[in-house]
Amino acid sequence: MTDAPNLPGYAHVYSGKVRDLYAPLDDAGNPRDDQVLLVASDRISAFDYVLSTPIPDKGAVLTQLSLWWFEQMADLVPNHVISTDVPEAVAGRAVLVERLDMVPLEAIARAYLTGGGLAEYRETGSVCGVALPAGLEDASKLDEPIFTPTSKAELGEHDEPMTYDEAVDLIGAERAEEIRDLTVRILQRGNEIASERGILIADTKVEFGVRADGTLVLADELLTPDSSRFWPADDWQPGRAQNSFDKQFVRDWLTSDASGWDKASGEEPPALPADVVEATRTKYVEAYENLTGRIFA
């Protein structure tokens, strides 16, 4: 699955669904234990599968957009970035970051009801134990954003919804409260900024790590098309699937008759056709350019 490049001066230590991790080598050629080179590949995942077809420039878009969002959130919470001075082979899609003790859950906040949250609501009237009003439909705006964490599954496994009490049992009450409040605040500020640019952020996934002194730190990516759902504000209409600036385009194709794939089959998804690849790349670039006001090059 991995297309992790060989990088002189770095030891490849792990590949996830999208990112490849390297340890810088010290003068004696030994991997350092305090820093990680985080490289965003062009791989794309959907329904917990890594697809066989990459999306050109996706890794660069994710990296540059995350860096921009880290700046917007700097007064809320520190982030893991040390430097963007990286090997030429991964320039633009890699950052040197702190090695952290990662919090073992996916911190998710929802401002609108859709996706897996909608499916759970239709079955139980709640999402991750958070009771919601009756009568909500696809893309309904929630009165206040809610915190709906999931487990952090190993590669090839599926993340599972968690209640807040289960998060407390896993990481402790004080840390769970800190993460809940920060995740919701990040989504709220994200929407404050994005709404000025004509975009709604329906939901987002945030990852945190902890420094040796106990400080909570933003890690991985932030408010990207991989970790969030972006909708054009002027096209938002509850009760139907929304047009999207994120990988929902890929999800929709995979679940359409055109793909011939049944996500309940347990089989690997098919390769993406060229038009879906190009349309997905365009969506990612549009998200970057609309949010940042910069031209992606």
N, C-alpha and C positions, 0 to 999 in steps of 0.2 A: 504493500500500500504506500509506503513512504517514498518520497522523492527527495529526502533530505540530502543536500549537497555536502561534499567534503570541503571543510573550511580549515585551511592551515592555521594553527595556533588555537584551535578549538576542538574539544572532544564532544562528539554527538552522544547525548545521554538519554534522549527520549523523543518519541514522536506521538503526538495526540491526533485528534481528528483533523485539525487544521494546522497546528503549530509544531515546529521542531525546536527542541531545546539543546543547547550546547553549553559546556563549561569552558571558560577561558583557561588556557594553560599557563602556568607560572613559568619562571625562568628555568626551572628544573624539568619542565615538561609535564608537570602534574596538574590535574584539574583543580581549579580554585573552588572553594566551597561557599563563597560569599556572593558570587555573581553568576548570572545566567544570560546567555544570548538567546533571545526569543525571536524566532523567525516565523513569520506568517507565510504559509504556502498558498498556492492557488487551489488547494483541495476544497471541496465543499461537502458538507454533510446535510442529511435530511432524514428525519425519522430514525435518528441514531445510527444511520449507515453513512460511511464515507463513500461518496460516489466515485465511479471510475473516471469521470470526465472532469478535468479541472476548468476553472473559470479564469481566463487570462486577466492579469493585473489585480485580481481579488486580494492577494496578500498585501500589496502596496496600499490599496484603498483602506483595508482594515487598519493597517499600521498608522497611516497618516491621519485617518479620522480619529482613532483612539488618542493619538498625541494631541490633537486639537481639543478633544473633549476633556482630557486630563487637565489642560490649561483652564478650561471653564469651571472645573470642579476643585481647583487647587486650594481654595479657601475652606472647602468642606472637609476634605480628607486627603492625606498625602497619597502619592502613587509610587509605583515601584521603579520608574524610569531613572536610570543613571546617565545614559548617553545614547545619542543616535550616531555616534562615530563607530561604524561597523564595517566588516569586510565588504569590498566592492561587489563581490558576487551576490550579496543579499542587501545591498544598499537600497533604502527606501521601503523595505519590508521587514526590517529587523531593528530591534532595540536591545541595548544592554541594560539589564534590570537587576534589582536586588534579589538574592535567593531568600525566599520567605518560607515560613511554615504555613502552608495553605490551609484555609478553613475548609473542612470536609463537607461542604454543602454548596449548592447553587443558590445564590440569593436572587430571587425573582420578585419584581414588583409589576403590578398590572394597573393601568389607568382605564383600560377598556377591556371588555370581556370578549375573548375570541380564542381560537386554537384549542389547546388541551384544557384550558380553564373553562371554556364554554362547554366542552363535552362533559366535564365533571359537574358543572353547574346543572346541566340538563338532567343528570342522573340523581344528584343529591341536593340541589339547591344551595350548594356551597362550593368553595374552592379551597383546598388545603385546610379545611376546617373553618374557613371564614364564611359565615352565613351571609347570603346576599338576598336582596328583595326579589319577590316573585315578578315574573313577566319580562325579565331581561332577554335580549336577543343578541344575535351575532353583532359585535361591534358596539354594543351599548356602552356609553360612558358611565363609569362608576362614580358614586358620590365623592369618594376619596380613593386614592390609590391603595391597593392592598398588597401585603407581603405574602407570597406563596412559594416558599422554598421547596427545593427538591433535593434528593440524594445526589451525590456526585459519583456516577457509575464509572467503572473501568471501561476502557475502550472495548466496544463490541457489546456492552451491556446497556440497559435502559435506565435513565434517571427515573426515580419514583417520587411522586408528590409526598410532601411531609406537612404535618400540622406544625403550628408554632410551638406547641408543647413538645413535640418530637425534636424540634430544633434545639429547644432548651435542654432536653435530655442529652443531646449530642455534644453541644458546645458550651453549655452553661447559660444561666439566665442573663447575666450582665452582658456577655458577648452577643447573645442572640438579640437582645434589645438594641444594642449598638448597631448591629448589622441590619436589623429590620428598619430602624429609623433612618440610617444612612441610605439604604437602598431606595426607600420611598422618597427621600429628599432628592436623591440623584435623578430619579424619574421625574419628579416635579420640576426641578430646575431644567432638566433636559427639555421638557415640554414648554417651559417658559421661553427658552431660547429657540426651540424648533418652531413654535407657533408663529414667531415673528418672520419665519422663512417659509410659511405655508405648509408645515409638516406636523402631523400628530404622531407621537410615539405611544403606541398602544401598550407595549410592555417591554421589559428589558431584563436581561440576566447579567448579574454582576458577580465577580469573584474577588475574594479578599484573601490576603495573607497577613501574617503576624510577624513583626520584628522580634528580635531577642528580648527587647525591653517591653514587649507587650503591645506596642503600637499597632493599630489596625491600618492596613495599607491596601489601596486599590491595586489590583493585579490583572494580568491577562489583557483583555480588551475592554472598551467602554463605549456603549451606545453606537454600535456598528450594525450594518445590515445582517450580520451573522448572529448578533446577540439581542436584537431588538426588532420589533415590527414598526416600520415607518409607513404612514398613510398620507396621501395628499389631502390637506385639510378641506379644500374646496370640493372634494369628491366624496367626503365621508357621509355615509348614509347607513344607519343601523338597520339590521334585518337582512343583510346580504354580505357576501364576501367583498372585501375592500380591494381596490387597486393598491399596489404596494411597491415600495422602493427597496424591498429586501428579498430574501430567498424564498418568500412565499410563492413567487413565480415558479420556482423549481418544485416546491411541494405540490402546487396545483397541477403541474404537468405530470408529475409522478402518479398522482391519484386520478388522472383523467383516463379515459378509454384509449387515448393516443399512446400512452406508455405501455399498455398491456400488462401492468404490474399490479399485484395485489399486496398491499403493505402487511396484510395479515398472513401472508404465505410463508414468511420466514426466509424467503429467497432474497438475494442481493438485488437492489434496484438496477434497471437497465442503464446503459450509457445515454447521456443526454444528446439530443440532436443539435446540429450546428446552430439552428435558429434560436433554440432555447439558451444555448451557451451565450450567444451574442446578446440576446435580450437581457439575460441576467447580468452580464458585464455592464451593459448600459444602465440598468437599474442601480447597481452599486456605485457607478461613477456619478450618476445623477444625485444620489443621496449625498455623496461627499461634496459635490459642487454646490448643491442647494443649501446644505447646512453651513459649510465653511465660507462660502462666497469666493472660493479659490477655484482655479482651473486645474483639473487633474492632468498631469503630464507624465 
